[in-house]
Amino acid sequence: MTATRLFLVRHGQTASNVAQTLGASHDDPLNPTGEAQARALAGWLAGLALPAPRVYASAFRRARQTAQAIAHALDVPVTVLDGLHEIEVGPAWLGRPYAHLLTHAHELELPGGAFGFAGGETLEGVAARFLAALEQPLALPGTPIVVSHGGALAAALAHLLSADIREIWRDRRYTHPNTAVTELQRNGQRWQVVRLADTPHLETKHSRAGLS
């Protein structure tokens, strides 16, 4: 039996999210707001009484911290998976403001027709390694909860929901605020959206822009 329900979560807030700059380090930790967001999310997920929950995280510190709060509330371990990490933007984009993702989106058009970051990763490549990492969680029964990052989640959702990556990058429909939750339900070979980039556990909405 395989999983038919999937939760995708962005990590809590960090200093680089507040600064709105690209290329946060792998060890960028949650700030106090991010820690509070993670606890609120954990309590909300615990209240759903999900069947056989399993928590997975990117290897990046901010994702592991968010996942650990969830795992503690659900009384399960965290499994760190390669492939769930954020987009590597490369040196040309390092430190640039989130706003450039839209105002300079033409720079993401790469030679050969790819869409992504020169000297870094393409969005198609990110989706491929993210979905490869999901093979293990989805092959087991129960409810996988996957904690990752804004850009990686957008790339993966474009593939899972058969959306054009350039269109979703322009209209930001899959952009997740910190600790936002997307819930998908599998119907045959297709995934359907139950909730998208939702923050029911937070009293106020946070900025939807940016990666990391």
N, C-alpha and C positions, 0 to 999 in steps of 0.2 A: 504493500500500500504506500502511495506517495502523498506528499502534502498537497492539499488543494486550496489552502489559505496561506497568504504570505503577507507579512508586515515589513515594510521598509521604512527606516527611521534615519533622519539626519541627527548628528550629534548636537550637544548643547553648545551654548555660546562660548567663544574664546576672545582673547584680546585682538586677534587679527580680524575677527568678524566685526568687532566694534570699530576698528580702524578702517574696515572696508578695503583691505588690500589683499592681493593674490599671493599665493605661494607660501602659506603658513608652514612652518617646520613640522616634521613628523611628531615632535614632542610637544607641540603647542597644547597646553592644558586647558581644561575648562576654567573659566573665571567664576566668581561667586554666583553670578546670574545663571551661567550654564549649569552649575551644580544644582541650583534650585530647579531649573527646568528639567533636568534629568530625574530628580526625585519626584517631581509632579507627574512626569510621563510614566515613571515606574509605578506610581500609585494607580494611575488610570489604567494601565495595562493589567495590573493585578486585579482590578475590579472587573475586568472582562471575563475572568475565570476561563481562560483559553485552554483547550484540551492539549495536554502534553507540550507545553511551550518549550522552545529551544532558542537560546540567544547566541547570535553570532556577531562578530565585530571585525571591522578593519583593524589592522595592526597599529594604526596611528593612535597616539595617546588619548586624544579627545573622544574618539569613537569607543575606545576600550573603557574609558571612565563612564561614559553614558551607558554603555552596555552593562557595566558592573552594577550600576544603580538598578537597572531593570532586573538583572539576574538575581540580585539580593532580594528584591520585592517578590520575585516569583520562586525563590528558593531553588534555583538551577545554576549550573556553571555557565561561564562564557567560553565560547570557542572562537579563537581568532583565526580568520581565513585570509590567505593571500588572495589578492585580486579585488578586494573590496575597498582599497584605498582611493584617495582622491586623485583627480587628474594631475599628472605632472605637466606643469605649464611651460617648463623650459626657461632658460635665462632671459629671453627677450620679454617675457611677461612677468617675471618675478618682481614683486613689489608694486605693480601697477594697480590702480583703483578698480574696484568691481565695475564701476560705470563703463570702463573701456570694453567690457565684454559685449556691450551693446553698441556703444558709439564707435568702436573700432572693430566691429564684427567682421568687416571685410578682410582683416588681417588673418582671420581663421580659415580663409579659402586657400588651401595649399596646392602646390603643383601636383598634377595628376588627378585632381578632383576630390582629394580628401578634405575633411573639415576638422580643424583642430589647431594645435599649437606648434609652431615651427620650433624645432629643437626639443619638443616635449611629446605629448601623446595626441593622437587623433581621437575624436569622439567615438568613432567606430571601434577603434582598438580598445578603448576603455569599456565599452559595452561588451565586447567579446570576452575580456578577462573577468569582468564582473559576473557575466552569465555562466562562465566556466566555474567560478567559485560557488555559484548557487546550485550547481548540480548536486553536491553533497546534501545541503539542507533540504532540497526538494525531493530527494530520493527516499526520504524517511517519512514515517507517519508523524502526526502531530502538527504543531504550529510554529514555523520558523519566524523569528524576529531578527531582522538584519540591520545593524547599525552601521551607517556609512557616512557619505559626504555629499554636499550639494550637487557638484558637477557630475560625480560618478552616478548618483541616483538619476539625474536627468538623462544621462546617456543610456543607462540600463532600461529606464522606463520607455524611452523612445523605441527601443528594440522590442521589449515585452508587449507593448501596446501598438506596435506596427505604425508608429508615427514618424514623419520625416524629421530628421535631426536638425536640419536648418530651420524648419518652421517652429519647432518647439524651442529652439534657442532664441528666435526672434520674439515669440509671444510669451515666453517664460511660463508656460502652462504647467511645467513639471518642476518649477523652482520651489524648494523647500525652505521655510524658515527653520531656525534652530529647534530641534526636537520635533519637527513636524512628522506626521505619520501618514504613509500611504498603505492602504489595505487592498490587496488584490484577491480575487476568487477565481480559481481555475474552472473553466467550463469546457470540458473536452480538451482540446489542444490550445485553447485561447484563454488569456487572462482578461478579466473584467474588473473595473474599478469599483470598489465599495466606498472608499473615501480617498481623497487625493490631497496630499500636502496639508493635512488637517492638524490643528492644534487644540483639540478639545480640552486638554489638560491645562492650558494657559488662559489667564484672564484677558490678556491683551495680545494682539498679533505683533510679531517681530518682523524686521526687514526681510523681504523675500529675495533680495538681490544676492548674487555672489556665489563663489565656490567656497571650498575649504570646509 
